[in-house]
Amino acid sequence: MKSYDVLFIHPPRVLRPSKGKNSKFIRGTYIFIPMGVFAIADFLKEEGFGIQIINYPLEQYLDRDWTLSDFLKRIDFNICGIDLHWIHNAHGAIEVAKIVKKVNPNAKVVLGGFSATYYHNQILKYFESVDGIIRGEGEIPFLEYAQNSNKNQPLDSVPNLSYRNSSNHVKVNSLSYTARTLDDLNFTNMSLLNNAKQYLECSRKIMGISFNLSIGRGCPFNCPFCGGGQRAQQNLGGRSEVILRSPEKVLEDMGEILDNYKVPSFFFGHGTYPANLKYWKRLFGLIQKEKFDIGGDLEIWRLPFPKEMWKNFYKTFTRRYSSISISPRTISKKVHQKIAKICDPTFKFPESLIKDLIKNANIFQRTLRIWLTVGFPFQTRFDVFKDFNFAMKCLLKYGKSNFKPITIMNEPYYVFPGSPAHESPNSFGLNLRFNSFLEIVEAFKRAKISFFYNVINYDKEHFSRASVRIANMLFFISTAPMFLTTGSKIPITEKK
């Protein structure tokens, strides 16, 4: 019987997808493992702990008869870490914790991630299968938790830890750890993950992205629905500023992955904005010197994104499997102005600058994805009509050509815990649903897996939850030809 000190499990959205070979293993399954899990796992390994990472949805994708309970019965472990970063994994994370406790009652079960952090008190109050929650950033806290647990020492000094003590009372330790640098962490030790090669292959196949590359932590912005913005990270993790890894370390990660696995692209886990463009120019220059034959997926968080950056991106990454994305969510200037006034003065996506992006995407033949949403705060039916009209113009102009790289993407949205709209829904004209963690777990338990986020947790004026879902689906179907043709062929004259 194999033995591990710590077993990390990435939970599924639902424990058992519908029957049929590979059915329902689509984007909505969220097969991705949060980048921080790899850093924590490697950090513990370097301190002498035996580590294994299991991706539940991946294992079930590879073997539809695979069960977690059977797997756990064949190994021994002392601590089980379960990531609950994305709220969509709420039901799956709790069910995994229950299974772990049933098979190995003596094992300690610890949750971590933004969503676990936000609901730490409720989780420990209602679910006895969870022994502790690491709030915020977790490298030092998890290490100290593992060390103290193994020695049966008190846990009251472990930073960022919430736990249930011997008297069954919930204790909340101080939120005192945030990483000052990321350059001493390893985000690419894939040897710790069971079926690592298949994970990278399936990530591309199912999620559309091969490998999430850690760039930094923190965010300077406060987008209305995002639970990873500046205020959310300050409140949940104590992080008050952005830290970026050195470009040289990021380059090392790329080389490490490419030396050991055949991945067609990297997704950069931090976006571009005016304040960090010098960083991206430096990183792109280093990649060009290495002459990596690789695609890149990059997000624009704030404009402008100058033509010079398009040129750098063009020179750095192959056309196939590369994309640049931006998420204005609507082209309505009025909506952007209201959001800028309430939560983020930088939330500005002028249509003129969006058109510049489209122009440069066509010049440099790199895919541009523009993400829109029906049901955004302050959005009226007339605003939706204008967004739809914008999308149809793009479709007619670019949607019929394999060489026109413009795609309008569309999805409904969940108002994430800790986001400005979640903390003050009335200010955004929202009626928030599923306000307790128990309600959230039940909502995701009942929801069917779909391509879209499958739970919408708000109503608003002009749009019920049902109408938000239906309108987004119709919008997506209407623009699907652009998604199907973009980048499907490469001009013969293009070398990169």
MOLINQUI-V887517 format. One record per residue. N is the residue number from 1. RES is the residue in three letters. PSI is psi in whole degrees, 0 to 359 (999 if undefined). OMEGA is omega in radians with two decimals (NA if undefined). Layout:
n | res | psi | omega
N | RES | PSI | OMEGA
N | RES | PSI | OMEGA
//
This chain:
n | res | psi | omega
1 | MET | 126 | 3.11
2 | LYS | 147 | -3.10
3 | SER | 136 | 3.12
4 | TYR | 148 | 3.01
5 | ASP | 316 | -3.10
6 | VAL | 129 | 3.05
7 | LEU | 122 | 3.06
8 | PHE | 134 | 3.13
9 | ILE | 123 | 2.97
10 | HIS | 119 | -3.01
11 | PRO | 162 | 3.08
12 | PRO | 171 | 2.97
13 | ARG | 313 | 3.03
14 | VAL | 151 | -3.04
15 | LEU | 323 | -3.03
16 | ARG | 102 | 3.08
17 | PRO | 169 | 3.13
18 | SER | 158 | -3.07
19 | LYS | 165 | 3.13
20 | GLY | 143 | -3.07
21 | LYS | 120 | 3.09
22 | ASN | 19 | -3.13
23 | SER | 145 | 3.08
24 | LYS | 9 | 3.04
25 | PHE | 80 | -3.09
26 | ILE | 186 | -3.04
27 | ARG | 325 | -3.10
28 | GLY | 347 | 3.13
29 | THR | 340 | -3.13
30 | TYR | 68 | 3.14
31 | ILE | 347 | -3.12
32 | PHE | 140 | 2.96
33 | ILE | 130 | 3.10
34 | PRO | 141 | -3.04
35 | MET | 327 | -3.10
36 | GLY | 336 | 3.14
37 | VAL | 317 | -3.14
38 | PHE | 321 | 3.14
39 | ALA | 316 | 3.14
40 | ILE | 315 | -3.12
41 | ALA | 314 | 3.13
42 | ASP | 323 | 3.13
43 | PHE | 317 | 3.11
44 | LEU | 322 | 3.13
45 | LYS | 318 | 3.14
46 | GLU | 339 | 3.10
47 | GLU | 9 | 3.01
48 | GLY | 6 | -3.13
49 | PHE | 144 | 3.03
50 | GLY | 126 | -2.96
51 | ILE | 144 | 2.97
52 | GLN | 138 | 3.07
53 | ILE | 132 | 3.11
54 | ILE | 131 | 3.07
55 | ASN | 100 | -3.06
56 | TYR | 306 | -3.12
57 | PRO | 329 | 3.08
58 | LEU | 312 | -3.14
59 | GLU | 321 | -3.13
60 | GLN | 331 | 3.06
61 | TYR | 318 | -3.11
62 | LEU | 330 | -3.12
63 | ASP | 104 | -3.07
64 | ARG | 347 | 3.08
65 | ASP | 359 | -3.13
66 | TRP | 137 | 3.03
67 | THR | 146 | -3.13
68 | LEU | 319 | -3.10
69 | SER | 317 | 3.10
70 | ASP | 319 | 3.13
71 | PHE | 315 | -3.08
72 | LEU | 330 | -3.13
73 | LYS | 343 | -3.10
74 | ARG | 359 | -3.13
75 | ILE | 168 | 3.05
76 | ASP | 141 | -3.14
77 | PHE | 156 | -3.10
78 | ASN | 323 | -3.08
79 | ILE | 140 | 3.05
80 | CYS | 120 | 3.06
81 | GLY | 128 | -3.12
82 | ILE | 125 | 3.12
83 | ASP | 130 | 2.97
84 | LEU | 70 | 3.14
85 | HIS | 303 | 3.11
86 | TRP | 133 | -3.07
87 | ILE | 337 | -3.13
88 | HIS | 342 | 3.12
89 | ASN | 13 | -3.04
90 | ALA | 308 | -3.13
91 | HIS | 315 | -3.11
92 | GLY | 320 | -3.13
93 | ALA | 317 | -3.13
94 | ILE | 320 | 3.14
95 | GLU | 322 | 3.08
96 | VAL | 317 | 3.12
97 | ALA | 319 | 3.13
98 | LYS | 318 | -3.14
99 | ILE | 316 | -3.14
100 | VAL | 313 | -3.13
101 | LYS | 327 | 3.12
102 | LYS | 319 | -3.12
103 | VAL | 319 | -3.07
104 | ASN | 80 | -3.06
105 | PRO | 336 | -3.09
106 | ASN | 348 | 3.14
107 | ALA | 144 | 3.05
108 | LYS | 132 | -3.12
109 | VAL | 123 | -3.08
110 | VAL | 130 | 3.07
111 | LEU | 157 | 3.08
112 | GLY | 167 | -3.10
113 | GLY | 168 | -3.06
114 | PHE | 315 | -3.08
115 | SER | 319 | 3.07
116 | ALA | 321 | 3.12
117 | THR | 313 | -3.08
118 | TYR | 319 | -3.05
119 | TYR | 26 | -3.00
120 | HIS | 318 | -3.13
121 | ASN | 315 | -3.11
122 | GLN | 320 | -3.13
123 | ILE | 313 | -3.12
124 | LEU | 331 | 3.13
125 | LYS | 319 | -2.97
126 | TYR | 344 | -3.04
127 | PHE | 101 | -3.10
128 | GLU | 345 | 3.12
129 | SER | 347 | 3.11
130 | VAL | 122 | -3.11
131 | ASP | 329 | -3.10
132 | GLY | 163 | 3.11
133 | ILE | 126 | 3.03
134 | ILE | 116 | -3.12
135 | ARG | 145 | 3.09
136 | GLY | 222 | -3.08
137 | GLU | 144 | -2.82
138 | GLY | 4 | -3.01
139 | GLU | 299 | -3.14
140 | ILE | 315 | 3.13
141 | PRO | 316 | -3.12
142 | PHE | 321 | 3.11
143 | LEU | 312 | -3.12
144 | GLU | 324 | 3.09
145 | TYR | 313 | -3.13
146 | ALA | 317 | 3.14
147 | GLN | 313 | -3.11
148 | ASN | 321 | 3.14
149 | SER | 317 | -3.13
150 | ASN | 330 | -3.11
151 | LYS | 5 | -3.10
152 | ASN | 37 | 3.11
153 | GLN | 158 | 3.14
154 | PRO | 152 | -3.10
155 | LEU | 5 | -3.01
156 | ASP | 348 | 3.13
157 | SER | 357 | -3.10
158 | VAL | 119 | -3.10
159 | PRO | 149 | 3.02
160 | ASN | 11 | -3.04
161 | LEU | 132 | 2.88
162 | SER | 137 | -3.05
163 | TYR | 166 | 3.07
164 | ARG | 121 | -3.06
165 | ASN | 185 | -3.07
166 | SER | 339 | 3.10
167 | SER | 7 | 3.12
168 | ASN | 24 | 3.06
169 | HIS | 143 | 3.12
170 | VAL | 125 | 3.10
171 | LYS | 139 | -3.11
172 | VAL | 107 | 3.11
173 | ASN | 165 | -3.09
174 | SER | 147 | 3.09
175 | LEU | 85 | -2.94
176 | SER | 0 | -3.14
177 | TYR | 125 | 2.84
178 | THR | 143 | -3.11
179 | ALA | 133 | 3.09
180 | ARG | 333 | 3.06
181 | THR | 153 | 3.11
182 | LEU | 357 | -3.04
183 | ASP | 344 | 3.11
184 | ASP | 11 | 3.10
185 | LEU | 148 | -3.13
186 | ASN | 114 | -3.11
187 | PHE | 7 | -3.01
188 | THR | 20 | 3.13
189 | ASN | 79 | -3.08
190 | MET | 349 | 3.12
191 | SER | 341 | -3.14
192 | LEU | 347 | -3.09
193 | LEU | 128 | 3.05
194 | ASN | 132 | -3.14
195 | ASN | 47 | -3.10
196 | ALA | 317 | -3.14
197 | LYS | 315 | -3.14
198 | GLN | 328 | 3.11
199 | TYR | 315 | -3.13
200 | LEU | 321 | 3.11
201 | GLU | 315 | -3.08
202 | CYS | 331 | 3.08
203 | SER | 318 | 3.10
204 | ARG | 317 | -3.07
205 | LYS | 318 | -3.03
206 | ILE | 315 | -3.02
207 | MET | 345 | 3.13
208 | GLY | 2 | -3.13
209 | ILE | 136 | -3.05
210 | SER | 307 | -3.06
211 | PHE | 130 | 3.09
212 | ASN | 117 | -3.06
213 | LEU | 122 | -3.12
214 | SER | 126 | 3.14
215 | ILE | 320 | -3.10
216 | GLY | 185 | 3.05
217 | ARG | 149 | -3.13
218 | GLY | 167 | 3.12
219 | CYS | 137 | 3.14
220 | PRO | 2 | -2.99
221 | PHE | 169 | -3.14
222 | ASN | 69 | 3.09
223 | CYS | 145 | -2.93
224 | PRO | 323 | -3.06
225 | PHE | 356 | -2.98
226 | CYS | 132 | 3.11
227 | GLY | 9 | 3.13
228 | GLY | 18 | -3.13
229 | GLY | 184 | -3.01
230 | GLN | 310 | -3.11
231 | ARG | 322 | 3.13
232 | ALA | 316 | -3.14
233 | GLN | 327 | 3.07
234 | GLN | 314 | -3.09
235 | ASN | 320 | -3.04
236 | LEU | 324 | -3.02
237 | GLY | 359 | -3.13
238 | GLY | 12 | -3.12
239 | ARG | 121 | -3.08
240 | SER | 350 | -3.12
241 | GLU | 161 | 3.12
242 | VAL | 134 | 2.94
243 | ILE | 137 | -3.14
244 | LEU | 141 | 3.06
245 | ARG | 153 | 3.11
246 | SER | 142 | 3.10
247 | PRO | 327 | 3.13
248 | GLU | 321 | 3.11
249 | LYS | 320 | 3.09
250 | VAL | 318 | 3.11
251 | LEU | 320 | 3.08
252 | GLU | 318 | 3.12
253 | ASP | 316 | 3.14
254 | MET | 316 | 3.13
255 | GLY | 320 | 3.13
256 | GLU | 313 | -3.13
257 | ILE | 316 | -3.10
258 | LEU | 331 | 3.11
259 | ASP | 333 | -3.01
260 | ASN | 342 | -3.08
261 | TYR | 150 | 3.10
262 | LYS | 89 | 3.10
263 | VAL | 140 | -3.11
264 | PRO | 344 | -3.06
265 | SER | 165 | 3.02
266 | PHE | 140 | 2.98
267 | PHE | 126 | -3.11
268 | PHE | 119 | -3.00
269 | GLY | 34 | 3.04
270 | HIS | 140 | -3.03
271 | GLY | 175 | 3.11
272 | THR | 147 | 3.04
273 | TYR | 164 | -2.99
274 | PRO | 325 | -3.06
275 | ALA | 342 | -3.09
276 | ASN | 14 | -3.11
277 | LEU | 328 | 3.10
278 | LYS | 323 | 3.11
279 | TYR | 313 | -3.10
280 | TRP | 323 | 3.09
281 | LYS | 319 | 3.12
282 | ARG | 314 | -3.13
283 | LEU | 315 | 3.13
284 | PHE | 321 | 3.12
285 | GLY | 319 | 3.11
286 | LEU | 320 | 3.13
287 | ILE | 320 | 3.13
288 | GLN | 321 | 3.13
289 | LYS | 326 | 3.12
290 | GLU | 343 | 3.13
291 | LYS | 42 | 3.07
292 | PHE | 131 | 3.06
293 | ASP | 84 | -2.93
294 | ILE | 152 | 3.03
295 | GLY | 164 | 3.12
296 | GLY | 141 | 3.06
297 | ASP | 117 | -3.01
298 | LEU | 141 | 3.08
299 | GLU | 144 | 2.98
300 | ILE | 119 | 3.14
301 | TRP | 327 | 3.08
302 | ARG | 148 | 3.12
303 | LEU | 160 | 0.12
304 | PRO | 160 | 2.99
305 | PHE | 94 | -2.93
306 | PRO | 164 | 3.13
307 | LYS | 326 | 3.12
308 | GLU | 323 | 3.12
309 | MET | 322 | 3.06
310 | TRP | 318 | 3.14
311 | LYS | 317 | 3.11
312 | ASN | 317 | 3.12
313 | PHE | 318 | 3.12
314 | TYR | 318 | -3.10
315 | LYS | 341 | -3.02
316 | THR | 322 | -2.96
317 | PHE | 147 | 3.07
318 | THR | 157 | -3.14
319 | ARG | 314 | -3.12
320 | ARG | 135 | 3.12
321 | TYR | 16 | 3.09
322 | SER | 150 | 3.10
323 | SER | 156 | 2.97
324 | ILE | 133 | -3.07
325 | SER | 148 | 3.03
326 | ILE | 146 | -3.03
327 | SER | 73 | 3.06
328 | PRO | 340 | 3.13
329 | ARG | 334 | 3.00
330 | THR | 155 | 3.08
331 | ILE | 5 | -3.11
332 | SER | 116 | 3.10
333 | LYS | 323 | -3.13
334 | LYS | 316 | 3.12
335 | VAL | 315 | 3.14
336 | HIS | 321 | -3.13
337 | GLN | 320 | 3.13
338 | LYS | 319 | 3.11
339 | ILE | 318 | 3.13
340 | ALA | 324 | -3.12
341 | LYS | 325 | -3.04
342 | ILE | 314 | -2.98
343 | CYS | 340 | -3.06
344 | ASP | 103 | -3.11
345 | PRO | 347 | 3.13
346 | THR | 359 | -3.06
347 | PHE | 79 | -3.10
348 | LYS | 125 | 3.13
349 | PHE | 72 | -3.09
350 | PRO | 140 | -3.12
351 | GLU | 330 | 3.12
352 | SER | 322 | 3.12
353 | LEU | 330 | 3.03
354 | ILE | 319 | 3.12
355 | LYS | 327 | 3.05
356 | ASP | 320 | 3.08
357 | LEU | 315 | 3.14
358 | ILE | 317 | 3.14
359 | LYS | 313 | -3.11
360 | ASN | 326 | 3.08
361 | ALA | 321 | 3.12
362 | ASN | 323 | 3.12
363 | ILE | 315 | -3.05
364 | PHE | 3 | 3.06
365 | GLN | 50 | 3.05
366 | ARG | 135 | -3.05
367 | THR | 130 | 3.03
368 | LEU | 122 | 3.09
369 | ARG | 125 | 3.14
370 | ILE | 116 | -3.05
371 | TRP | 123 | 3.11
372 | LEU | 161 | -3.10
373 | THR | 134 | 2.96
374 | VAL | 126 | -3.12
375 | GLY | 16 | 3.11
376 | PHE | 154 | -3.13
377 | PRO | 139 | 3.08
378 | PHE | 1 | -3.13
379 | GLN | 128 | 3.09
380 | THR | 174 | 3.08
381 | ARG | 326 | 3.12
382 | PHE | 321 | 3.08
383 | ASP | 319 | 3.11
384 | VAL | 319 | 3.11
385 | PHE | 318 | 3.12
386 | LYS | 321 | 3.09
387 | ASP | 318 | -3.14
388 | PHE | 320 | 3.12
389 | ASN | 318 | 3.08
390 | PHE | 315 | -3.14
391 | ALA | 319 | -3.13
392 | MET | 324 | 3.07
393 | LYS | 318 | 3.09
394 | CYS | 320 | 3.14
395 | LEU | 312 | -3.10
396 | LEU | 327 | -3.07
397 | LYS | 326 | -3.02
398 | TYR | 346 | -2.95
399 | GLY | 348 | -3.08
400 | LYS | 358 | -3.09
401 | SER | 137 | 3.06
402 | ASN | 346 | -3.06
403 | PHE | 3 | 3.09
404 | LYS | 113 | -2.91
405 | PRO | 29 | -3.09
406 | ILE | 130 | 3.12
407 | THR | 131 | 3.00
408 | ILE | 117 | 3.12
409 | MET | 154 | -3.05
410 | ASN | 142 | 3.11
411 | GLU | 150 | 2.95
412 | PRO | 168 | -3.01
413 | TYR | 146 | 2.96
414 | TYR | 135 | 3.07
415 | VAL | 106 | -2.97
416 | PHE | 146 | 3.12
417 | PRO | 135 | -3.13
418 | GLY | 347 | -3.14
419 | SER | 160 | 3.11
420 | PRO | 318 | -3.13
421 | ALA | 329 | 3.11
422 | HIS | 323 | -3.10
423 | GLU | 335 | -3.13
424 | SER | 66 | -3.04
425 | PRO | 325 | -3.12
426 | ASN | 327 | 3.13
427 | SER | 336 | -3.12
428 | PHE | 8 | 3.12
429 | GLY | 31 | -3.07
430 | LEU | 147 | 2.97
431 | ASN | 103 | -3.01
432 | LEU | 138 | 3.09
433 | ARG | 163 | 3.10
434 | PHE | 65 | -3.04
435 | ASN | 346 | 3.08
436 | SER | 158 | -3.13
437 | PHE | 326 | 3.09
438 | LEU | 317 | 3.11
439 | GLU | 322 | -3.14
440 | ILE | 314 | 3.12
441 | VAL | 316 | -3.12
442 | GLU | 322 | -3.14
443 | ALA | 316 | 3.14
444 | PHE | 335 | 3.05
445 | LYS | 319 | -3.09
446 | ARG | 333 | -2.99
447 | ALA | 142 | 3.08
448 | LYS | 147 | 3.08
449 | ILE | 134 | 3.08
450 | SER | 174 | 3.10
451 | PHE | 322 | -3.13
452 | PHE | 163 | 2.89
453 | TYR | 128 | -2.90
454 | ASN | 8 | 3.03
455 | VAL | 129 | 3.03
456 | ILE | 125 | -2.96
457 | ASN | 29 | 3.11
458 | TYR | 156 | 2.89
459 | ASP | 159 | 3.06
460 | LYS | 168 | 3.10
461 | GLU | 134 | -3.12
462 | HIS | 343 | -3.05
463 | PHE | 118 | 2.97
464 | SER | 171 | 3.10
465 | ARG | 319 | -3.14
466 | ALA | 317 | -3.12
467 | SER | 327 | 3.07
468 | VAL | 315 | -3.13
469 | ARG | 310 | -3.07
470 | ILE | 316 | -3.11
471 | ALA | 318 | 3.11
472 | ASN | 322 | 3.13
473 | MET | 317 | 3.11
474 | LEU | 320 | 3.11
475 | PHE | 314 | -3.13
476 | PHE | 315 | -3.13
477 | ILE | 322 | -3.10
478 | SER | 328 | -3.10
479 | THR | 3 | -3.08
480 | ALA | 324 | 3.14
481 | PRO | 327 | 3.12
482 | MET | 320 | 3.13
483 | PHE | 324 | -3.07
484 | LEU | 330 | -3.07
485 | THR | 334 | -3.04
486 | THR | 123 | 3.04
487 | GLY | 11 | -3.10
488 | SER | 343 | 3.05
489 | LYS | 157 | -3.13
490 | ILE | 129 | 3.10
491 | PRO | 139 | -3.11
492 | ILE | 328 | -3.08
493 | THR | 348 | -3.07
494 | GLU | 128 | -3.13
495 | LYS | 332 | -3.11
496 | LYS | 999 | NA
//
